[in-house]
């Protein structure tokens, strides 16, 4: 798929995701999270594994797997989440790209963990690194950075910036368009329950002067961000070739994906737990790629600026 077709397709996906998020925000989010989500997790983890997680060696990613497991154990099994682990994983992902000296890595981890432990009680810090980083920042900001970075690599930075503008315009419209009361089924209401705190925080951010505001604009945004995040991954099939895997792995991914959706259908709470471990693991394992995209984007912008100044 050439850059023009890829950008055009992304534009259509942004518009269609926004339209569906406006019409059926709660239903769209549930469908995307339980159907598209697991397929995205399995296929992306598979692709990252084949890419060595963008490290010199696959073994370097072991600390990130350990942190993902600790988050699952503390949050789901012990129901006493350890705040700051996701941010620690993000910092370690960056450090592991710079050095493979385990003494330096261990020292850095200790130096990061202590300030996090102190600052995590601050509302803004908690909001950013505990709530936003593995959710909205991951599915929205990092997705936009990856799109822009890809456009720069294809020497189509203007098209990438237009896509970002289109995306942000849709976000504004979804947040500020008038809302109407919606009757939710019990199944849908239970499915979105875990995301109510995030929606409440977003609603307060959108309408800081209102003590009680509708959750519809927040879920419009959440549904849009998650749906496009997943669809954007699936349309990369012809650019990054994530589907180029063995027949055996394709079969296993298909079985695990169908099993994940089936578990959710049979047992809602068990399904949410299964989806949580998959979701948090793929978020953390993507951090090295996020770090690469951010650094690459800055380098590309610097090169472009230098080129313009010397012309």
N, C-alpha and C positions, 0 to 999 in steps of 0.2 A: 504494500500500500504506500503510495507516494505521499510526501508531506502535505500536499494540498488536500487530497482525499481524507487523510487522517485528521487534519484540522477541521474540515467540513463535517466529518462524522462526529467529532467531539462537540462541535457547535450544535448539531442536531440533538445529541444526547443531553447536552445542557438544557436545551429548550424543552425537550420531552420530559426530562426528569423534573424540571420546574413546573410544567403544566400538571403532571400527575400529583406532585407535592401540593399544589394549590387545590386540586379537586379532592384528593383522598389522602391527606397527609399521614394519618395514623395507620391506615391500611397499607399504604405504600411502604412505610417504614418497617412494619412487621414483615411484609413479604420480602423486602430487600434484606433485612437482617437475618431471617431464618432460612431463606431459600438461596439468594444470591451470595450472602455472607460466607457460609461454609465452603461453597465452591471456590470463592475467591481465596479464602484462607489456605485451603489445601493446594490449589494450583500455584499460588504465590510462594508458599513455603517450599514447594517442590522446585520452582524456578530459582529461588534464592540459594537452595542447597546446591544446585548445579553450577551456580555462579560463585560458589565458596562464600556466600553471604557478603561478597565484595571485600573479602579479606584474603591475604596471602595463603591462609590455610583454614580449613573448616574447623579445626580444633579451637580457633580463637573465639568462636561463637558460643562455646560451652558456658561461659559465665552468663550470657544472655538467656540461654535455655534455663539455667538454674534460677535466675531471677524470675522468669515467667512462671516456673513451678512454685516458687515461694509465694508469688502473688496469688496464685490459684489456691494454694493450701491455706494461706492466712485469710483470704477473702471468702472463699466458698466453704472450705471444710471447717476452719476454726471460727469463721465469721468475726475475725478481729484483724481487718486489713492493716498492713504495715505501710503507712503513708510514705511516699517518696521513692519507692522501689522503681517505679517507671522512670522517674527522672534520673535515678542512679544508672539505670540501664541505658538511657539516652547518652549520658555523659561517658559511660564506659564504651559505648559503641564508637564514639568519636576518638577516645584515647586509644582504643585498639587499632584504629586506622593509622595512628601516628607511631605507636611503638608496640613491640611484641615482647618487651622485657617484663616478666611477670612481677618482679619486685617493684618496678615503677607503676605497673597497673594496680597492684595491691595497695601501694601507698596512695595513689590517686583516688582509689575507691574509698579509702578511709578518710581522706581529706574532703571528699564530696559528701560522704554520709553524715559527718558531724554537723556541718552547717545546715543540711537538709533537716536533720533531727531538731535543730534549734528553731529554724524558720517555718517549719511546716504548720505551726499553729497560727501563723499570720493568714487571715482570710484570703488575701489576694494571692499569696504564694500557693496556698492549698488549692485554690480555684484553678490556677494556671497549670500546676505540675501534677496534680492528682486527678482533677476532673477533666480539664480541657486537653491536656497533652495526649492521652490515649484515645480520645474521642474526636472532638471537633477539630483540633489542630491536626490530628492524624488524617482524617478523612477529607478535610477541606484545605488547610494551608499547605500541607506537604504535597497534596495532589496538585495544587496550582503550581507549586515550585517545580514539581516534576514535569508538568506540561510545558512550563516556560523554559526549563533546562533542555528539554527535548527539542523545542523550537529553535533554540540557540544552536544546538548541535547540527540541526538541519538547515542552519542559516536562514531561518524563517522567524526571526524574533518578533517582527511586526504582527504576524498572524497569531503568535503565542500571546502577545499582549492584548490583542483584540478578543481572544478567547477568555482571558482573565477579566476583561471589562464586561463581557457578556455574562460571565459567571456572577460577578459582583452585582451587576444590574438585576439579575434574577433574584439574588439574595435579598436585595433591598425591597423589591416588589413583593416577595413572599412574606417579608416581615411586616410591611406597612399596608398591604391590601386589606380591605375590610374583611372581618371574619363573621361567620354565622355559627350558631350553636350546632354541634354534631352529636348524634346519638351513637355511642359506641357499644358494640357487643361485649359480652363478658370476656370472651377469649381475647379480643383486641385490647381491652382495658388491662387485663392481667399481663399481656405480652409487653406492654409499654411501661409497666409499673417501675421496672428497674431504671428507666430513663427519665422518670418524673423529676427527680432532683436536678438533673442537668437541664431539663426543660424549664423548671422554675427559675434557675439561675439565669438562663438565657432570657426568659421573660422579664425578669427584673432589670437585666441589662438593656433590653429593648425599650422598656417602659419604667424607668427608675422612679417616676413620681407616682406610680400606681401601686398600691399595696396588694391588690388582687387583680391580676390580668389574665386574659385567656391564654391557655397553653397552645392554642392552634398555631399562631405565628412561629413559635419556637419549634413545634413539631413539623411545620412546613419546611423550615430551614434544615432541621435534622434529617428529615426524610429525603430532601433534595440532596444534601451533602453526602449521605451514605449511599443513596442510589447511584449518583453520578460517580462516586468513588469506585464502586464495584463495576459499573458499566465501562468506565474508562480503562479499567484493568483488562476486561474481556476483549475490548477492541484493539488492545496492544498485541493481540495474537500474531499479527502479520509483521509487526515491527521488532518485537523482542523475542518472538518465537518461543513463548513459554509452553506451547503445546508440543514441542519437539521432545517427547519423552517416550520411554518404552511402552509397549502395549500392556505389560504387566502393571506398571505404575499407573497408567491411564485407568485400567480396570479397578485397581485398589482405590484410587481417588474417587471414582464413580461410586463404588460401594460405600466408602466412608461418607461421601456427601449425601447419598440417599439415606443412609442410616442416621445421619445427624438430623435431617428433616423429619424422618419417621419418628425418632425419639422425641422430638419437640411436639409432634402431632399427638403422640400417645401420652406423654407426661410433660406438661408445660415446664414445671420447675426443673426437672432433670435436663430437659432440652436447653434451658437457659444456662445451666451450669456447664453443659458440654460446649455450648456456643461461647461461653465466657473464656474457657481455657484456650479454645481455638483463636478467639479474637485477640486476647492479650498476647498470646505467643506470636501471632503474625505481626502485631503492632511492634513488638520489641525486636523481632528479627529483621524488620524493615528499617530500623534506625540506622544501620551502617549505610544503606542506600540513601536514606534521607540526608545524612551527613555529606555523602558524596555529591548529591544533587545540589545542596546548598553551596558547598565550596565550589562546585563546577559552575553554578550560576553566577556567583560573584566573580569568578575568573573570566567567564564569558563577557559579563557586563564591563569589566575592567578593560578587556581586550578591545571590545567594541568602542568604548569611550576613547581609548588611546588612538585607535584607528581614525576616529572622527577628528580628533585634535590634530593629527599629523597630515590629514588630507588638505 
